[in-house]
């Protein structure tokens, strides 16, 4: 028998207790869990940099390199491949590889993050360590577009997370193809399909997994996931993402484009903010993107006249995948469990044909006051100024102490956020505005009409001293909902903005 002294026993018990508390804290952080799959395109690199600067807002549980219709490595044996997707099949024909950027880029970005990490944790203790993120990097299914025939370290990692005991939602971000996620699901199916555990395992995975996809960049969702895992939820972004992608000049109202132009990007984010944002691809930056066949970005000659438009130095190129993680950032808009409410990741509406699918398109269009028309992209572009200012503030965190930088305010309403009200009634509201830097916070109230089911207008009057009165329309009908957004913008520089959403439901 092994004998322990009383003091040693106490030390062991204290260590075990602390270990259990630490494990519970790791699971019950209150932050959404997420795994990112990416094909490493230049816009993925830029999205990845922004994602790292928001990594204190969610729990990153995997960083997986995958393939797509635009980027695959090949098997090294000279095997020829033709895309299943019409556009890339027409553009590139038969290939042995396609525009592969390699795998080192993701390690380089995490290493650059590690260099600014000591500064970032001055602003939030929740930023993950360099080593933690490095350990999460896995290589998924990368040989060809849509390859899902073999298990890979990336697919194994996703499988393990889907089967673990943490039943909080796991957001699977798809920045390239869905094939590595599909392989993880296929491996689960292969292991359990013909066992007594299959129904329980299937239900467990479907309850946890939420896929946020930016377009279909291979056929594996359509051909496998949607067929064999129809109860897995998917948030599908097919048009709103263009606000942060190559076509942004066509999607973003002209008055808002200043936040994506070189003066703002160069001064506030890219230059003089440390090694991480310096790696951000922008027009005319002299930094050719890895894997590109035709570099139409890095020289000013190409930037001024390419297929996406005419651009100046340090102008934004693309972050087409950023809505996938911006959806996870809690800024007070309550959109995480209700993508139809709208938030920094856009607004997605539940499909009437497929109950586990939320999507953009005509049903998720918002009224664009700049064009005086309904706009398929405005649910995303309406947030461009505040998103970009927030990004700039976080870029400052990379190189400044806490008292030299700006931090987000908070907005809260006294009483319930969800209220049953009568048509024609008048409601008085009182808001509490706080700012960690003691900056003044200005309050703006506005109705998000498209987020509610009622189409009438609320009559909103500010009462001063952070109060307001809201008159519910007489024509409002029983069961209708009306969304009021309380927007708090601080007086810091760059300014930061947070929200409270009040929902009125008619009795």
Order of alpha helices (4+ residues) and beta strands (2+ residues): alpha-beta-alpha-beta-beta-alpha-beta-alpha-alpha-beta-alpha-beta-alpha-alpha-beta-beta-alpha-alpha-alpha-alpha-alpha-beta-beta-beta-beta-alpha-alpha-beta-beta-beta-beta-beta-beta-beta-beta
